[in-house]
Every structure is written in structure tokens, then in C-alpha cells.
Amino acid sequence: MILEAPFPSARAVAGTVLPVVGPALVWGFDSKGRMGRVRAPLLVIHGSRDEVIPLFLGRELFGAANEPKRMWVVEGARHNDLVEMGGTAYVERLRSFYSR
């Protein structure tokens, strides 16, 4: 499984937008709660400057995942430019992941 800019739950994202009210308004999409059931190899790709889904949320979901798992933080990448900022390394990371 490959996840780009993932997050543990919609509620967690809402909390980054509206810290007090957000978590009370949004429910569901609990990826972290389901991650423990995933037995497939995992690659998480996240930009270090993601302005939509903060990196700490991606790290939180990654922490809940089973092995084998890998995380690649693309330095300087934002939410919508992971491929461009990753450059040739993006293709190489995918190729390496698929070959395992």
C-alpha cells in the first residue's frame, strides 16, 4: 500500500484547522483505527512543508502501521508537489518498494 500525505482521521485534520471546534464537528474516516488490520507492506510519502496535512499527522498514522513499513519525507515538498519535488528519487523509491 502506498499512501501520500496520509492522516490518522478527519477529526485530527479538523483539529489543525479549527483547534477547539474542529474535532467536535468532524467524525469518521478513522485511518489510524484501521491501520492495525493492514498486513500489506506500506510506503508513506509526505512533504516536509505540507500545508494541508501537517507532517506530524502522517507520522502519527505511520506509527500505527505494522511492519514492513517505510516512510519517505520529501524535503521542501508541499501537499500538491510531491512528485515534482521528489524528482527522479520519487520514481526510484516506488521502483524499490515494488521490487520488494
HELIX and SHEET records of a PDB file:
HELIX    1   1 ALA A   10  VAL A   17  1                                   8    
HELIX    2   2 GLY A   22  LEU A   25  1                                   4    
HELIX    3   3 SER A   31  MET A   35  1                                   5    
HELIX    4   4 LEU A   55  ALA A   64  1                                  10    
HELIX    5   5 LEU A   82  SER A   99  1                                  18    
SHEET    1   A 3 ILE A   2  GLU A   4  0                                        
SHEET    2   A 3 LEU A  42  GLY A  47  1                                        
SHEET    3   A 3 LYS A  69  VAL A  74  1                                        
END                                                                             
